[in-house]
Amino acid sequence: MSKTEYAWVIQRDDGKVFAGENSKGVILFFNDFEFNYLDCAMITKKECKNIINHYNLQNCHPVKVELRVVGE
């Protein structure tokens, strides 16, 4: 039996995912193989939109992702 949850990430048009801001104020984006989606996941689409507006992220949009437990 698998359990499925959904979350949101901010994805740039080139496919990279918003990972946050580092200690020097630099906005970080990662390729999908460079990070864990759980580290970048947000609860709601609205939260993603607020972050996009706050950081004035260009060419970015919220993307719904499926997180699935496939075994223990």
CORPEGI-V337223 format. One record per pair of residues at least 24 apart in sequence whose C-alpha atoms are under 8 Angstrom apart, sorted by sequence separation. I is the first residue (numbers start at 0). J is the second residue. If there is no record, write none. Layout:
[[I:J] [I:J]]
This chain:
[[8:36] [8:39] [8:40] [7:40] [8:41] [6:40] [7:41] [6:41] [7:42] [6:42] [7:43] [6:43] [7:44] [9:47] [8:47] [7:47] [9:51] [11:57] [12:58] [11:58] [12:59] [11:59] [12:60] [10:59] [11:60] [9:59] [10:60] [9:60] [10:61] [9:61] [10:62] [8:61] [9:62] [7:61] [8:62] [7:62] [8:63] [7:63] [8:64] [6:63] [7:64] [5:63] [6:64] [5:64] [6:65] [5:65] [6:66] [4:65] [5:66] [3:65] [4:66] [3:66] [4:67] [3:67] [2:67] [3:68] [1:67] [2:68] [1:68] [2:69] [1:69] [0:69] [1:70]]
